[in-house]
Amino acid sequence: MAEGKISARLFTTVKVGAIDCANRVFMAPLTRCRSTPGTDAPNALNVEYYVQRAGAGLIVSEATQISPQGKGYMGAPGIYTREQEAGWRAITDAVHAKGGKIVAQLWHVGRISHPDLQPGGALPVAPSAINAGLFTTTQNGKMAQVTPRALETHEVAGIVADYRHAAQTAKNAGFDGVEIHAANGYLLEQFLRDSTNRRTDEYGGSIANRLRFTLAAVDAAIEVFGADRVGIRLSPVTLANNCPLDSNTEAVYGALVDQLAARKIAFIHFIEGNTQVEHTKSGFDFAGARQRFGGTYIANNGYTRAMALDAVERGAVDAVAFGRPFLANPDLPKRLLLDAPLNEPNPKTFYKPGAEGYTDYPAL
Ligand SMILES: Cc1cc2nc3c(=O)[nH]c(=O)nc-3n(C[C@H](O)[C@H](O)[C@H](O)COP(=O)(O)O)c2cc1C
């Protein structure tokens, strides 16, 4: 009896801002590096992949760079040219034809790039000249990251304009909305945290200053879509991409949540714990943030079927986004409903070009 009741809520409809979703099993953003080389535009293989997963209540697209400067992964798609817009249009049309919903994740990697991927071989940009010390895969192989160039104050407005243009491109391409990627150690998170932001201008120092860029990007998206079709991804306690935690995580991310609440954006997509490493609600008051925000709370990171059923049933979260399970199970909502066995994801093909490990995971 209890099981039947529990199952029901995860599979019920939910309204995310203005977006009507058929169920609460969402697809997390997943970079797959299979866009068309040269144009970074989505192609027919990408359409097939997304259509297979259209049963999600909401698909958050793989991260899409807002400009050539925002790029840090070979094969990752862009969302700033006409060709990219057309490629995405084929995807959104196909997902909508199956009754699905899809938002675009807007991305700038900041220091997690390499001159080989940058226009004119330029240095990657960041809040401060601090090397992440990792590796970036480029056309010339796996390259050690370099010390990035600290952005000039006046350049930030230009990147905000890139966010606005990318949001407009997403709207033209038929997306239901956008998710601002402010997680996982990329540019906006680099600005949020005092570990990577040592600036002394209006984008560094105080918490209000460190939030300024992220909120400007959110506001740019709101101008295009309206607040009820804009969301954000946050990972207050993740260490992804060698971005050390802020010295006061609760204060920074709490203040950010309050600002997002005031803007009445559609959703916050929280990575609970360290991305892909550990699911935990410690290190930040996620439940408190949910109360303070008031909009849709999408939870992610290491959720199993049982955890998702329980969290949604208790009303602790509104929806659960699955990453690796959705990558390997195109019909994940159906499998969770039936409690059917799951295909295992194969990490060797996560970022490898071609259909293998991409569109060939079988449905039930
Ligand atoms: C192959 C792969 C690609 C990913 N790409 C992105 C991405 O583009 N944007 C993002 O915010 N997170 C990305 N993530 C993180 C996932 O969205 C998710 O947070 C993580 O996999 C934990 O959820 P899971 O336990 O359900 O897989 C990626 C993860 C994987 C495994």
The ligand as an SDF file (V2000), in Angstrom:
LIG
                    3D

 31 33  0  0  0  0  0  0  0  0999 V2000
   29.1140   12.4360  -18.4310 C   0  0  0  0  0  0  0  0  0  0  0  0
   28.6960   13.5270  -17.5040 C   0  0  0  0  0  0  0  0  0  0  0  0
   28.5460   14.8110  -17.9950 C   0  0  0  0  0  0  0  0  0  0  0  0
   28.1030   15.8450  -17.1640 C   0  0  0  0  0  0  0  0  0  0  0  0
   27.8870   17.0900  -17.7030 N   0  0  0  0  0  0  0  0  0  0  0  0
   27.3320   18.0680  -16.9430 C   0  0  0  0  0  0  0  0  0  0  0  0
   26.9580   19.3110  -17.5220 C   0  0  0  0  0  0  0  0  0  0  0  0
   27.0870   19.5390  -18.7320 O   0  0  0  0  0  0  0  0  0  0  0  0
   26.4370   20.2600  -16.7010 N   0  0  0  0  0  0  0  0  0  0  0  0
   26.2660   20.0430  -15.3560 C   0  0  0  0  0  0  0  0  0  0  0  0
   25.7920   20.9360  -14.6530 O   0  0  0  0  0  0  0  0  0  0  0  0
   26.5770   18.8560  -14.7910 N   0  0  0  0  0  0  0  0  0  0  0  0
   27.0800   17.8700  -15.5520 C   0  0  0  0  0  0  0  0  0  0  0  0
   27.3440   16.6440  -15.0000 N   0  0  0  0  0  0  0  0  0  0  0  0
   26.9240   16.3650  -13.6180 C   0  0  0  0  0  0  0  0  0  0  0  0
   25.5330   15.7050  -13.6290 C   0  0  0  0  0  0  0  0  0  0  0  0
   24.5430   16.6040  -14.1110 O   0  0  0  0  0  0  0  0  0  0  0  0
   25.1140   15.2610  -12.2280 C   0  0  0  0  0  0  0  0  0  0  0  0
   25.1810   16.3540  -11.3580 O   0  0  0  0  0  0  0  0  0  0  0  0
   25.9990   14.1460  -11.6850 C   0  0  0  0  0  0  0  0  0  0  0  0
   26.1740   13.1210  -12.6570 O   0  0  0  0  0  0  0  0  0  0  0  0
   25.4020   13.5450  -10.4060 C   0  0  0  0  0  0  0  0  0  0  0  0
   24.1030   13.0210  -10.6680 O   0  0  0  0  0  0  0  0  0  0  0  0
   23.8620   11.4310  -10.8470 P   0  0  0  0  0  0  0  0  0  0  0  0
   24.3830   10.7970   -9.5750 O   0  0  0  0  0  0  0  0  0  0  0  0
   22.3850   11.2670  -10.9990 O   0  0  0  0  0  0  0  0  0  0  0  0
   24.6620   10.9780  -12.0190 O   0  0  0  0  0  0  0  0  0  0  0  0
   27.8270   15.5970  -15.7980 C   0  0  0  0  0  0  0  0  0  0  0  0
   28.0070   14.2940  -15.3070 C   0  0  0  0  0  0  0  0  0  0  0  0
   28.4200   13.2670  -16.1310 C   0  0  0  0  0  0  0  0  0  0  0  0
   28.5280   11.8700  -15.5730 C   0  0  0  0  0  0  0  0  0  0  0  0
  1  2  1  0
  2  3  1  0
  2 30  2  0
  3  4  2  0
  4  5  1  0
  4 28  1  0
  5  6  2  0
  6  7  1  0
  6 13  1  0
  7  8  2  0
  7  9  1  0
  9 10  1  0
 10 11  2  0
 10 12  1  0
 12 13  2  0
 13 14  1  0
 14 15  1  0
 14 28  1  0
 15 16  1  0
 16 17  1  0
 16 18  1  0
 18 19  1  0
 18 20  1  0
 20 21  1  0
 20 22  1  0
 22 23  1  0
 23 24  1  0
 24 25  2  0
 24 26  1  0
 24 27  1  0
 28 29  2  0
 29 30  1  0
 30 31  1  0
M  END
$$$$
